Amino acid sequence: MLTGKVDTDVVIGFFDEFAKQIKKTTICVLDNASTHTSKSLKLSFKNGKS
């Protein structure tokens, strides 16, 4: 369980761990929260790190 602030680094960490566990094609839908639209998260997705 996570306690405290959820920022971009936390979201990236979540997706990094989630990506290690999924076994088939998965679609994640994100809203327009600032942590979901940050440059850091977009770069992480683009670079295949999340």
Secondary structure, DSSP 4 states (H G I P E B T S, - for coil): ---S---HHHHHHHHHHHHHH--S-------S-TTTS-HHHHHHHHTT--
